[in-house]
């Protein structure tokens, strides 16, 4: 009996040790992660420091951004678009996609733009789109990952504006079939997406959380919990 008990204890210790090693290894793969904070006792606050408002257009209202608490108390970025457009952008310091090719993020849609479809120019609205951006003001190339309404999951489209100064290749990750007020954690090999779209892999990038509803003249709402870049498998 004592031998059997000892064997069980040894097996238990081995399993626990293995789990601890696995957890440590997973945590160590993140080379950059951004999340959001609020002061103790506060349930809401302004857009976070270090993020700049981008992607706006003259004559169209700006989307609004704030930090709020989720039901479990975790601060998240809250995106609202009222017949508006815009995004918050920041540099992903130290991220070289050649070394950290995988991006993970946690998001949820709260209000979708009725009838919106990224494949149709005058219906191209979404409650949230996560951009990875390479380049400067005069020449930017991006890949982006959007939560759309009618657009099929897996759909993708490349487009450019400002005489080619801004190019984006978007990928529809979620749509109305995935419901609202449901958190999802996504994973994407951004290095591969850049290579496939533009033939190169950036060694410096920025990220942007974007939303818009100016085409459908409706309202959208979404939350973003965090974005992280990792070494991958």
Secondary structure, DSSP 8 states (H G I E B T S, - for coil): -HHHHHHHHHHHHHHHHHHHHHHHHHHHTEEEEE-----TT-SEEES-TT-EEES--TTSEE-EEEEEE-TTS-EEEEEEEESEEEEEEEE-TT--TTT--EEEEEEEEEE--TT--TTSGGG--EEEEEEEEEEETTEEEEEEEEE-SSS-TT-EEEEEETTTTEEEEEEEEE-GGG-SS--EEEEEEHHHHHHHHHS---SS-EEEEEEE-TTTT-EEEEEEEEEEEE---
